[in-house]
Amino acid sequence: MNHSNFNFYDAFDFDDDTPVFAFQVATAVVAEQESNNQGRRTRYRGSILGHNIVNRNKKEGELRLCNDYFAENSKFTESQFRRRFRMSRRLFLQIKNAVEAHNPYFKQRTNALGVLGLSCLQKVTATHRILAYGIPADLTDEYLRIRETIAIESLRAFVKAIVEVFGDWYLRAPNEADICRLLSIGEQRGFPRMLGSIDCMHWK
């Protein structure tokens, strides 16, 4: 991907209380999810006798998601998308396309029975909601039709892909050009000479 044409600062809305997409907290989120699910794991990977199988109708979840947010005449507006996803639709799709191209895990596939699996949109949306709102993984199931274990698996794969694809550019220390741009943005928003936390502890 050409990073010169991909600028996170242009896609975020700094007028509201939307936090910048916090890649640095992703590792902590994964660790917490791992801790919460450690006791529920088992080495056994086959069918469990008497286990209740839930027909999630993954296609229904994908269609609902597309119609609500990604169709040409989607149900919800761009401003509603930005508020709920904490970023613009354009930025979301750029990130989604980048991780899908980087890791085959995010490509939609069929299983041995020919049943179509979860789409990249479902996996990445579940990941974004966990990161943006700090919700438990199983809370994404009702709307997206994605079970808890897959949501956690998607979160782990997403974080790894983000670091590998964007780490050298967006997770590095700011250079002189970055500092000038950030100071300019801060001044436009009413925080002159502000670089760092808005808690007023990093004015210098």
Backbone bond lengths (Angstrom), bond angles and torsions (degrees), N, CA, C in turn:
res aa  C-N    CA-C-N  psi(-1)  N-CA   C-N-CA  omega(-1)  CA-C   N-CA-C  phi
1 M - - - 1.465 - - 1.509 109.63 -
2 N 1.314 117.51 141.65 1.444 123.00 177.90 1.520 109.37 -84.02
3 H 1.333 116.10 104.32 1.463 119.36 -175.98 1.517 112.47 -67.66
4 S 1.344 117.60 -21.26 1.460 119.00 -179.90 1.517 111.67 -66.25
5 N 1.324 117.30 -21.67 1.463 121.85 178.75 1.517 112.00 -101.86
6 F 1.314 116.07 9.76 1.471 120.28 -173.79 1.520 107.65 -131.36
7 N 1.309 117.30 96.80 1.450 121.39 -175.15 1.520 110.39 -119.29
8 F 1.320 116.12 115.57 1.455 120.29 -178.87 1.524 111.35 -62.01
9 Y 1.314 117.52 -36.24 1.458 120.65 -175.17 1.522 111.61 -64.80
10 D 1.339 117.16 -32.49 1.454 120.66 -179.85 1.515 111.71 -71.39
11 A 1.323 117.68 -26.09 1.461 120.90 -172.31 1.527 113.29 -94.48
12 F 1.316 117.76 -19.67 1.460 119.74 178.81 1.519 110.72 -84.79
13 D 1.304 115.52 148.46 1.457 121.44 177.85 1.525 108.47 -96.34
14 F 1.331 116.51 105.44 1.454 120.49 -177.90 1.518 112.24 -85.90
15 D 1.357 117.67 2.87 1.454 120.01 -179.32 1.526 112.05 -79.46
16 D 1.351 116.36 -24.81 1.459 118.51 -178.42 1.516 110.32 -106.14
17 D 1.307 116.03 -163.69 1.457 120.13 -177.81 1.521 112.26 -90.82
18 T 1.319 117.05 17.12 1.454 120.89 -178.02 1.520 110.98 -65.10
19 P 1.327 118.43 122.48 1.464 119.31 178.16 1.522 110.04 -77.19
20 V 1.329 116.79 148.86 1.456 120.59 174.91 1.507 108.02 -64.24
21 F 1.320 116.18 141.17 1.459 122.11 -175.35 1.520 110.53 -53.57
22 A 1.336 116.78 113.15 1.461 121.73 -167.37 1.514 111.85 -90.14
23 F 1.338 115.84 83.85 1.455 119.48 178.25 1.527 111.56 -65.24
24 Q 1.336 116.57 -31.09 1.450 119.39 -175.47 1.519 113.44 -68.49
25 V 1.367 117.71 -19.00 1.461 118.86 178.68 1.520 111.78 -90.89
26 A 1.323 116.57 -6.30 1.452 119.80 -174.83 1.521 112.21 -60.61
27 T 1.332 116.74 -40.33 1.457 120.05 -179.52 1.519 111.26 -61.53
28 A 1.332 115.89 -40.30 1.467 119.93 178.75 1.517 111.25 -65.64
29 V 1.336 116.50 -38.02 1.467 120.42 178.97 1.520 110.26 -63.71
30 V 1.344 115.60 -45.40 1.465 119.50 179.21 1.523 110.35 -61.09
31 A 1.319 116.19 -44.30 1.462 119.87 -179.60 1.521 111.35 -60.57
32 E 1.330 116.67 -40.94 1.460 120.63 179.22 1.516 111.46 -65.44
33 Q 1.344 116.15 -43.00 1.467 119.81 178.69 1.522 110.39 -63.90
34 E 1.345 116.43 -39.30 1.461 120.19 178.44 1.525 110.27 -62.25
35 S 1.330 116.04 -42.87 1.458 120.69 -179.47 1.519 111.27 -63.70
36 N 1.336 116.10 -42.59 1.463 120.78 -177.84 1.521 112.48 -65.81
37 N 1.316 116.79 -27.78 1.461 120.25 -174.57 1.525 113.30 -105.20
38 Q 1.343 116.76 2.20 1.452 119.64 -176.26 1.524 111.46 -60.61
39 G 1.321 116.34 -41.36 1.457 119.43 -176.40 1.499 114.16 -72.50
40 R 1.340 116.85 -16.58 1.457 120.04 -176.79 1.519 112.90 -94.87
41 R 1.335 117.27 -3.77 1.448 119.63 -176.04 1.516 112.23 -79.78
42 T 1.289 115.65 154.08 1.458 121.98 176.85 1.511 109.15 -142.56
43 R 1.305 116.59 150.99 1.458 120.45 178.38 1.518 111.26 -74.82
44 Y 1.304 116.78 -21.42 1.461 121.08 -176.91 1.517 110.31 -73.76
45 R 1.343 117.24 127.55 1.457 121.92 -175.53 1.522 113.69 -113.12
46 G 1.296 118.26 -0.19 1.460 120.73 -177.59 1.513 112.18 -88.92
47 S 1.344 115.81 -172.10 1.465 120.27 177.84 1.518 110.05 -68.49
48 I 1.306 116.36 144.35 1.451 121.71 -178.83 1.526 108.46 -105.81
49 L 1.327 116.55 125.06 1.445 121.86 -178.57 1.519 110.05 -59.68
50 G 1.338 116.02 125.96 1.453 120.85 179.31 1.524 113.89 82.29
51 H 1.331 116.52 0.44 1.471 119.80 -179.51 1.524 110.49 -69.99
52 N 1.309 116.36 134.34 1.458 121.40 -179.12 1.533 110.31 -80.41
53 I 1.321 116.41 114.55 1.458 121.27 -179.31 1.526 109.30 -91.42
54 V 1.317 116.63 124.70 1.455 121.93 -178.41 1.524 109.59 -98.64
55 N 1.323 115.21 122.78 1.458 119.33 175.13 1.530 107.42 -83.28
56 R 1.315 116.78 99.84 1.463 120.95 -172.41 1.524 113.24 -81.08
57 N 1.315 117.72 -14.98 1.467 120.92 -177.67 1.536 109.35 53.68
58 K 1.338 114.71 67.53 1.466 121.02 -175.62 1.523 112.35 -59.20
59 K 1.337 115.67 -34.29 1.464 118.81 -178.81 1.525 110.85 -64.51
60 E 1.320 116.64 -37.37 1.467 120.75 177.99 1.524 110.61 -61.33
61 G 1.332 115.53 -42.36 1.456 119.53 178.49 1.512 112.26 -63.76
62 E 1.335 116.16 -40.15 1.466 120.11 179.00 1.528 111.51 -65.71
63 L 1.335 116.88 -43.96 1.465 120.91 -179.93 1.523 111.70 -63.99
64 R 1.329 116.24 -40.89 1.458 119.94 179.30 1.534 110.20 -63.20
65 L 1.318 115.95 -44.97 1.462 120.67 179.90 1.529 111.12 -61.11
66 C 1.325 116.67 -45.09 1.470 120.96 179.95 1.523 111.31 -63.89
67 N 1.324 116.54 -46.15 1.464 120.10 -178.96 1.524 112.27 -65.92
68 D 1.317 116.13 -33.93 1.458 119.89 -178.23 1.530 112.75 -74.32
69 Y 1.350 116.26 -39.38 1.460 118.31 -169.44 1.536 116.58 -129.45
70 F 1.330 118.69 -21.48 1.463 118.52 -169.38 1.524 114.92 -121.04
71 A 1.313 118.67 -6.07 1.466 121.53 177.78 1.523 109.61 -72.50
72 E 1.330 116.20 163.30 1.463 121.14 -179.54 1.529 110.57 -58.32
73 N 1.314 116.50 -43.29 1.463 121.42 175.61 1.536 108.73 -113.28
74 S 1.309 114.97 67.16 1.462 120.01 -174.22 1.524 111.23 -67.82
75 K 1.331 115.07 156.41 1.461 121.61 -177.46 1.527 111.30 -64.11
76 F 1.345 116.43 -40.26 1.458 120.86 -176.43 1.525 110.86 -105.70
77 T 1.302 116.25 147.18 1.459 122.60 -174.81 1.524 111.80 -78.38
78 E 1.332 114.48 171.41 1.465 120.09 177.84 1.524 111.18 -62.13
79 S 1.324 117.47 -39.19 1.465 119.85 179.86 1.529 110.84 -67.05
80 Q 1.320 117.65 -36.27 1.463 120.91 176.63 1.529 110.16 -68.48
81 F 1.329 115.62 -38.75 1.469 119.52 176.68 1.521 109.94 -60.49
82 R 1.329 116.26 -47.57 1.456 120.83 -178.08 1.533 111.33 -60.68
83 R 1.312 116.66 -40.34 1.462 120.07 -179.39 1.527 111.62 -67.98
84 R 1.314 116.42 -38.53 1.466 119.54 -175.24 1.521 113.70 -85.09
85 F 1.341 116.47 -28.99 1.463 120.02 -179.45 1.525 112.28 -101.39
86 R 1.337 116.91 -4.36 1.451 123.68 179.48 1.530 112.68 64.36
87 M 1.307 118.16 22.69 1.460 123.24 177.59 1.521 108.93 -167.77
88 S 1.321 116.79 169.25 1.458 120.38 179.31 1.526 110.60 -73.14
89 R 1.321 115.69 159.04 1.468 120.00 176.97 1.531 110.44 -63.10
90 R 1.339 115.88 -38.02 1.463 119.94 -179.86 1.522 111.42 -60.43
91 L 1.332 116.09 -46.11 1.460 119.73 179.37 1.526 111.11 -65.01
92 F 1.333 116.32 -42.91 1.460 119.99 179.03 1.533 110.68 -56.26
93 L 1.330 116.55 -46.92 1.464 120.72 -177.89 1.523 111.68 -67.94
94 Q 1.327 117.87 -33.61 1.460 120.32 176.67 1.529 110.83 -65.12
95 I 1.329 115.53 -42.33 1.467 119.29 177.67 1.524 110.13 -66.02
96 K 1.321 116.20 -44.96 1.462 121.38 179.65 1.530 110.92 -58.27
97 N 1.332 117.04 -46.20 1.460 120.84 -179.42 1.526 111.52 -66.02
98 A 1.331 116.57 -35.32 1.461 120.69 -179.23 1.523 111.76 -67.04
99 V 1.345 117.37 -46.00 1.468 119.19 -179.12 1.525 111.05 -71.69
100 E 1.330 117.13 -32.32 1.466 120.00 178.22 1.521 110.90 -66.74
101 A 1.332 117.21 -39.00 1.458 121.06 178.68 1.529 111.56 -71.47
102 H 1.334 115.45 -28.49 1.464 119.85 -176.05 1.522 113.28 -83.27
103 N 1.326 116.48 -37.19 1.465 120.44 -173.97 1.524 110.43 -127.79
104 P 1.334 118.52 117.15 1.468 121.90 -179.62 1.523 113.75 -58.58
105 Y 1.325 117.34 -17.26 1.466 120.84 179.14 1.529 111.31 -56.51
106 F 1.326 116.91 -32.54 1.461 120.79 -175.39 1.532 113.30 -85.64
107 K 1.311 118.29 -4.98 1.462 120.50 177.18 1.531 109.38 -78.92
108 Q 1.317 116.52 138.62 1.466 120.95 -179.10 1.527 109.35 -72.78
109 R 1.317 116.11 130.29 1.462 121.10 -176.67 1.525 110.78 -131.81
110 T 1.308 115.38 168.17 1.464 121.15 174.84 1.518 109.17 -106.52
111 N 1.325 116.25 149.22 1.461 119.29 178.68 1.517 110.84 -86.97
112 A 1.330 116.03 -171.61 1.463 121.08 -176.61 1.527 112.46 -63.13
113 L 1.326 117.12 -22.73 1.460 121.99 179.77 1.525 112.34 -92.55
114 G 1.331 115.97 2.85 1.455 119.91 179.48 1.517 113.90 81.51
115 V 1.336 116.63 13.04 1.459 120.67 -179.73 1.520 108.85 -87.29
116 L 1.336 116.10 130.42 1.458 121.19 -178.95 1.523 110.58 -70.90
117 G 1.321 115.55 133.18 1.459 120.86 -178.05 1.512 112.95 -86.21
118 L 1.308 115.54 -166.33 1.458 121.88 -179.63 1.521 111.04 -67.45
119 S 1.323 115.84 145.83 1.460 120.10 178.15 1.523 110.15 -84.15
120 C 1.321 115.24 164.35 1.464 120.25 176.04 1.518 110.35 -61.02
121 L 1.331 117.24 -37.74 1.465 120.68 179.29 1.523 111.65 -59.12
122 Q 1.338 116.50 -42.37 1.466 120.00 -179.82 1.526 111.02 -64.75
123 K 1.326 116.24 -44.96 1.464 120.37 -177.93 1.530 111.61 -65.92
124 V 1.326 115.91 -44.89 1.465 118.92 -177.54 1.529 111.21 -72.14
125 T 1.338 117.37 -35.73 1.459 120.06 177.18 1.527 110.67 -64.17
126 A 1.319 116.67 -42.92 1.469 119.82 177.42 1.520 110.49 -59.86
127 T 1.323 116.14 -43.16 1.460 121.11 179.13 1.525 111.71 -62.29
128 H 1.327 116.14 -45.38 1.457 120.40 -179.66 1.524 111.35 -61.63
129 R 1.306 117.26 -39.98 1.467 119.55 -177.91 1.520 111.46 -70.05
130 I 1.306 117.00 -35.78 1.464 120.26 176.03 1.524 109.88 -64.23
131 L 1.331 116.84 -44.57 1.460 121.33 -178.62 1.525 112.12 -71.46
132 A 1.343 116.31 -43.15 1.465 120.02 -174.44 1.519 112.72 -72.34
133 Y 1.340 116.59 -36.16 1.465 119.58 -173.88 1.523 113.82 -112.49
134 G 1.332 116.91 -8.29 1.453 119.52 -179.15 1.513 113.54 66.81
135 I 1.339 116.62 29.34 1.465 120.65 -177.94 1.526 110.42 -83.39
136 P 1.325 118.61 156.65 1.466 121.08 174.75 1.524 110.51 -67.36
137 A 1.322 116.10 152.25 1.460 121.18 -174.41 1.526 112.86 -60.59
138 D 1.343 117.97 -34.19 1.462 118.99 -175.45 1.531 112.42 -73.77
139 L 1.334 117.49 -10.84 1.456 120.26 179.66 1.537 112.20 -74.73
140 T 1.322 117.16 -13.88 1.467 120.84 178.65 1.521 112.24 -82.83
141 D 1.320 116.40 -9.02 1.468 120.98 -172.45 1.526 113.11 -67.54
142 E 1.316 117.46 -45.80 1.467 120.99 -171.76 1.523 112.37 -60.76
143 Y 1.329 116.94 -41.72 1.459 120.04 -176.82 1.527 111.83 -88.40
144 L 1.326 117.17 -44.07 1.463 120.90 -173.37 1.521 113.92 -92.99
145 R 1.327 117.01 -11.25 1.473 121.89 -178.89 1.532 110.67 60.68
146 I 1.325 115.73 47.79 1.463 121.22 179.90 1.521 108.43 -129.98
147 R 1.300 117.61 121.63 1.459 120.05 -174.58 1.528 111.18 -71.88
148 E 1.306 114.85 161.26 1.461 122.36 -172.53 1.523 112.99 -55.58
149 T 1.332 117.21 -46.71 1.465 119.85 -176.77 1.528 111.66 -62.81
150 I 1.336 116.84 -37.10 1.463 120.43 179.00 1.526 110.37 -71.67
151 A 1.334 117.08 -36.55 1.468 120.47 177.50 1.526 110.10 -61.39
152 I 1.325 117.11 -43.15 1.466 121.05 179.26 1.525 110.05 -68.04
153 E 1.321 116.45 -41.34 1.468 121.28 177.35 1.527 110.62 -60.87
154 S 1.334 116.28 -42.15 1.463 121.47 178.51 1.521 110.87 -64.87
155 L 1.333 116.16 -41.32 1.463 121.39 178.71 1.524 110.53 -59.44
156 R 1.316 116.70 -45.16 1.462 121.51 -178.91 1.532 110.77 -64.43
157 A 1.338 116.17 -44.94 1.464 120.39 -179.93 1.527 111.16 -66.73
158 F 1.338 116.10 -36.79 1.463 120.75 -179.12 1.526 111.05 -65.65
159 V 1.329 116.18 -47.62 1.464 120.75 -179.43 1.521 110.29 -59.94
160 K 1.316 116.92 -43.81 1.461 121.01 -179.91 1.527 110.59 -63.23
161 A 1.326 116.63 -42.94 1.468 120.47 -179.85 1.526 111.17 -65.05
162 I 1.345 117.03 -41.27 1.458 121.47 179.82 1.524 110.27 -59.78
163 V 1.320 116.99 -45.51 1.460 121.13 -179.45 1.527 110.20 -64.37
164 E 1.327 116.90 -42.80 1.462 120.42 -177.80 1.527 112.80 -70.85
165 V 1.330 117.28 -36.49 1.466 120.45 -176.91 1.526 111.67 -84.06
166 F 1.326 117.28 -43.63 1.459 120.57 -171.34 1.531 114.17 -111.15
167 G 1.327 116.92 -4.69 1.461 119.49 -173.30 1.508 114.76 -57.56
168 D 1.334 117.29 -45.48 1.462 120.25 -176.04 1.520 112.36 -64.54
169 W 1.324 117.16 -24.71 1.462 119.99 -176.04 1.528 112.30 -101.79
170 Y 1.336 116.81 -46.81 1.457 119.58 -172.43 1.521 114.38 -99.33
171 L 1.321 118.15 -15.06 1.457 119.95 179.71 1.521 111.45 -106.61
172 R 1.306 117.33 18.22 1.457 122.70 177.63 1.529 109.77 -96.43
173 A 1.323 115.50 169.56 1.456 119.92 174.51 1.532 109.03 -69.72
174 P 1.331 119.36 143.98 1.461 121.20 -178.68 1.527 111.76 -67.19
175 N 1.344 115.42 141.77 1.457 119.60 174.72 1.524 109.17 -92.74
176 E 1.331 117.00 -174.53 1.461 120.56 -175.17 1.535 111.33 -62.58
177 A 1.349 116.85 -40.02 1.466 120.27 179.45 1.526 110.97 -64.57
178 D 1.344 116.52 -40.41 1.466 120.45 178.56 1.532 110.74 -62.37
179 I 1.328 115.79 -43.66 1.459 120.16 -178.46 1.522 110.68 -62.60
180 C 1.339 116.60 -43.00 1.470 120.14 179.08 1.528 110.83 -62.25
181 R 1.338 115.98 -41.69 1.464 119.72 -179.74 1.525 111.10 -66.09
182 L 1.324 116.86 -43.61 1.461 120.66 -178.98 1.532 111.53 -66.64
183 L 1.328 116.46 -39.16 1.450 119.45 177.46 1.523 110.95 -65.46
184 S 1.337 116.24 -36.77 1.466 120.57 178.07 1.519 110.79 -65.74
185 I 1.339 116.58 -42.93 1.466 120.92 177.95 1.524 109.97 -62.40
186 G 1.334 116.20 -43.76 1.450 119.97 179.73 1.517 112.36 -61.81
187 E 1.314 116.25 -40.57 1.469 119.99 179.77 1.519 111.05 -65.81
188 Q 1.344 116.65 -40.07 1.469 120.42 178.52 1.522 110.98 -63.57
189 R 1.321 117.02 -30.76 1.460 121.15 -178.01 1.524 112.96 -91.58
190 G 1.328 116.91 6.14 1.460 119.50 176.71 1.508 114.73 93.73
191 F 1.338 118.01 15.21 1.462 121.67 178.53 1.525 109.34 -124.52
192 P 1.327 118.01 71.05 1.477 120.29 -178.46 1.522 111.44 -62.53
193 R 1.332 115.27 141.66 1.473 124.15 178.81 1.525 112.02 60.74
194 M 1.328 116.57 19.88 1.467 120.89 -178.44 1.521 110.15 -92.62
195 L 1.313 116.50 122.36 1.466 120.97 176.04 1.518 107.73 -143.38
196 G 1.314 116.52 105.88 1.455 120.39 -178.99 1.507 111.38 134.16
197 S 1.296 116.50 -149.65 1.455 121.79 -175.26 1.511 111.15 -72.57
198 I 1.334 115.52 142.93 1.461 120.11 179.23 1.532 111.19 -80.27
199 D 1.344 116.32 6.34 1.468 119.07 177.01 1.530 111.44 -81.29
200 C 1.351 116.61 7.14 1.465 123.48 175.27 1.511 113.08 69.70
201 M 1.333 117.54 19.26 1.456 120.42 179.81 1.525 111.71 -102.28
202 H 1.338 117.07 -1.12 1.464 119.71 -176.45 1.535 110.09 -134.61
203 W 1.299 116.93 47.38 1.462 119.95 -176.93 1.511 112.05 -66.01
204 K 1.318 118.14 -32.05 1.452 120.04 -179.22 1.512 111.98 -77.52
